[in-house]
């Protein structure tokens, strides 16, 4: 019986210490796409697109996926103008350049934060 009590105490400690929340946080990921006339699809960690005779700049959309339902998160984006309450951010990327965007995602109930980075590349003639 003493071993069962110790096991339950250990499980309780791990849950309260954020171990369970850290395991859940591993499900989070960042993905992006570069907005062009082509069919845009999110790709994890990096995205690229080519646009023949495209404009000098276009938009790249970055989004965090894998949040647990019913859990409140906040987002600190490296791009000015992106909201801390939005899981997505739209940034301008110049032709034949790349745009690196980072976000710190915080689980508001546990306080645990993780940083994600993605790179968008836009190419044109």
C-alpha positions, 0 to 999 in steps of 0.5 A: 500500500505504501508503494501505491501511495508513493506512486500516486504522490509522484504522479501528482507531483509530475502533473503539478510540475508541468511535466504533463503540460510539457508533453502536450506542448510537444504537439505544437508546431508552426507552419507557413505558406507564401501567398501566390495565385497557386493553391497555397498549402501550409508546410511545417517549419519552412515554405517557399513559392515561385511567382512568374512576373510576381509583385515585388512583395507578397504575404507569407502566412505563419500559423501555430497548430496543435493547440489543445481545445479549451486551453488559452494560449498567448503568442508573442510574434517577432513581426510588428503588428501581429496580435498576441491573441492570434495563432496566425501572423501575416508578414510581407516577404520581398521577392528573391528573399526569405523572411524568418518569423519566430513566435513564443507560444505560452500556455496561459494556465501553466505558464509554460512557453516554447519558441517556434521559428519558420522561414518563408521564401518567395522567388520571382523572375 
